[in-house]
Amino acid sequence: MERPASPRRLLLRRPRRAPLLLGVAGLVLALTTACGPAPSGDGGGGGNEGGATKDRAGERWQPEPGTDWQWQLTGRLDRGVDAPVYDIEGFDHGKATVAGLHRDGRRVICYLSVGAWEDWRPDAGDFPKSVIGRSNGWKGERWLDIRKLDVLEPLLAKRFDMCRDRGYDAIEPDNVDGYANRSGFPLTAADQLRFNRMVARLAHERGMAVGLKNDLDQIPQLVKDFDFAVNEQCAQYGECDRLTPFIRAGKAVFHVEYELPTDRFCATSRKLKLSSLEKKMDLTAWRRTC
């Protein structure tokens, strides 16, 4: 079965279950009181260190379960959302933006695609054709041959250097489940584990935290390698309990739903201690929280 991929840029789409098919799954979760839109106050969220355990010398940021967050990948960045963690487009936001968010008391996550090639990125020409596979279903994007660590590691290291040099606290690496999709390469679960652990190592070597994006099947093997999780639509597909290894390890699970309203998943999210949002698929500033 194909696994979800995230909506990115201005491509209005739902994550993959059956390619390019829309529609809401029939899952009905326990109802709870609807949650309203998050406040857009004066940029609070300072003083709690991004919902993290306190930093000690030589230790990277570690977000705790239940930490509130904001995920915005498109549109003019709204720095007024009252959330201690911002997850934003790494290529689009430089030192000044990250420093401004830090002054507001926020931690900042650098969104990057690591398992798929994107033709609009400034370094797209650095990827040899031999590692570029089938389309992942979205314009301008193709799966990468993650077996070629010798080729991909230096290219990804440069991207991670960019995030580090701009002051980001963490990396959200996207498209880390190519083995479960029609990538154009005979990828195996073992290939994916090696690649994902390389991604985690690259972040940690640069002093940044790193999140496991989706890839639910490999959570048991990877929970020790990653500092938090990012998940899309686990409530819609009845899979949220599979993220509990991160919660038991004291690590945040940043979760988003696109097609379910908050009153369909917030009760479950609270029970499981997920950091849950309802977002539009274009991932602008709009959000509702539990």
Sequence and secondary structure as in RCSB ss.txt:
>XXXX:A:sequence
MERPASPRRLLLRRPRRAPLLLGVAGLVLALTTACGPAPSGDGGGGGNEGGATKDRAGERWQPEPGTDWQWQLTG
RLDRGVDAPVYDIEGFDHGKATVAGLHRDGRRVICYLSVGAWEDWRPDAGDFPKSVIGRSNGWKGERWLDIRKLD
VLEPLLAKRFDMCRDRGYDAIEPDNVDGYANRSGFPLTAADQLRFNRMVARLAHERGMAVGLKNDLDQIPQLVKD
FDFAVNEQCAQYGECDRLTPFIRAGKAVFHVEYELPTDRFCATSRKLKLSSLEKKMDLTAWRRTC
>XXXX:A:secstr
        TT      SSTT                B    SS  TTTGGGB    TT    B TT   EEE SS
S  TTS  SEEEEETTT  HHHHHHHHHTT EEEEEEE SEEETTSTTGGGS GGGEEEE SSTTEEEE TT HH
HHHHHHHHHHHHHHHTT SEEEEE   GGGS  SS   HHHHHHHHHHHHHHHHHTT EEEEES GGGHHHHTTT
 SEEEEESTTTTT GGGGHHHHHTT  EEEEESSS GGGTHHHHHHHT EEEE  TT  S  EE 
